[in-house]
């Protein structure tokens, strides 16, 4: 059995300069844990595969294309491949989000 806890996984260096931790990495899928403090945001980018966001904590705003909606805990949001998206946290409390990419991207994410 393999197990991981986001609190003990190392923070992955990333262009967004936020807390990102790799939880799962296989060619079939990749799962990242993102923590956003008040005022933090991911930079707008395109991912070459489909992405899902699962809200674990807080009320972050998910930006996909021209839509920007704050979502509550226990919500799953789908974003199709090659659509501009990002996540922001304008709230006082921390937001925690699982980001699921399937399959694992072979090309790099393109920042805009």
N, C-alpha and C positions, 0 to 999 in steps of 0.2 A: 504494500500500500504506500502510495506517495501522498504526502500532505504538505501544505504550506500555509503560513499565516502572514498576512500582509505586513504586520508589525515587525516581522523578523526578516523579510525580504529586503535586499538592498534597493535604494532609490536609483532608478535608471536615469542616466544623463539624457536630457532631451532638449530640443530647441524651445520648448514652451517655458522652461525653468520652473516647473511645478513638480510635486511629489508623484512620481509614476513608478509603480512596482510591477514587475512581470510575475504573473501568477501561474500562467500556463503557456507553453510554447511548443506546438506541434504543427506539422504541415497542414493538418486538418483545421486548425483554429489557433488563435492566440487570444489570451485574456490578460488585460492589464487592469490594475487597481489605481485609480487617480484620486488624490485628495486635493481639494481646492479650498484655500483659505479665503476669507472675505476679500473681494476685489480681484482675485486671481482669475485668469482665463487662459484657455488654450488659444493659440493663434489659428486663424482660419486656415484650413487645409483640405486637400482632397486625398482620399484613401482609395487605392486601386481595387479594393474588395468591399463587400457589404460589411456594415458595422452595426452593432446593437449597443445601446447604452442602458445599463440597469442601475437605477438610483438606489443606493444603500443608505445614504444619510443626507440630510439637508434638503434644499429646494433649488438646485442649479437650473440655469436656463440653458436649454439645448437649442442651438442655432443650426438649422439645416436648410440650405438654399436661402429663400427669403423669409422663412418662418423662424421665430424665436419665441419659445414657450417655456416658462418655468414648470418643472415637473416635481411632484411629490415622491416621497419614498415608496419603494416597491412598484415603480413604473418602468416598463421596458419600452424603449424608443428605437425604431429601426431607421437606418440611414443607408440608402443604396450606394453602391460603388460610384466613385468619381463625381460626387456631389459635394460642394463646399459645405463644411460643417465645423463647428467648434462648440466648446462648453464654457460658460462663465458662471461665476458665483458672486452675485451682488448682495447676498444676505450676510447677516452678522455671524451666523454659525457656519462651521465647516461643511463642505459637501464631499461625499465619497461616492464614486461612480465606478462600476465595472464596465470596461470596454471590451466587447467581444468582436473579433475580426475573424470571418470565415470565408474562405480558407485563409491561412496565414499569408500575408502579402509577400510576394516575391520581389516586387518593386518597392522603392521607397515612397513614403507619403510625401506629397508635394505641398510645401507651405506656400501660401499666397501673400 
